[in-house]
Amino acid sequence: MSAQALASMLVLGVALAMLFAGAATALTAANIVKRITGVLIALLGAVLCLAALGAGAQTLVAAVAIALAYCAVGAALLVRMQESYGVVETPEADKADLADEPREPRS
């Protein structure tokens, strides 16, 4: 096996590890910042996977643009959550949201 093929396999392995670790973090974290960071790590891993598999330049640029757009939207939502609820923990924001709901009439 040539050195270039070995390096490509190593990059692909690291990229897949980043993809799965980021996805697991995004699914299990209660903190909004950690969820956004997890998705960004997963997106970076996906871009590295594409690069290791030999994707074209246009595909890589589009993938990076999608990751940057996600980062901007995630940061905006994070700021909005902090302004509205004063917390970045998901369970606390859900609890505050339920406390603001009017009670439904009982018949």
C-alpha positions, 0 to 999 in steps of 0.5 A, a space after each residue: 500500500 502506498 503512502 498516499 493511500 495510507 494517508 487518505 485512509 487515515 484522513 477518512 478514519 479521522 473524518 468519520 470519527 469526527 462525524 460520529 462524535 459530533 453527531 453523538 454530542 449534538 444528540 445527547 447534550 442538554 446545553 445549546 452551545 454544545 449542540 451547535 458545536 457538535 453539529 459543526 464538528 459533524 459537518 466538518 467531519 463530513 467535509 473532510 470525508 468528502 475531501 478524502 473521497 475525492 469530491 470536486 471543489 464545487 462540492 467542498 465549497 458548497 459544504 463549507 458554505 452550508 456549515 458557515 450558514 448553520 453556524 450563523 443561524 445557530 449563533 443567532 438562535 443562541 443569542 435569542 434563547 439567551 435574551 428570551 429565557 436567560 438560559 442556554 440549557 434546553 430543559 430549563 428553557 422548556 420549563 420556562 416556556 411551559 410556565 408562560 403557556 396559558 392554562 387550557 380551559 377545563 370543561 
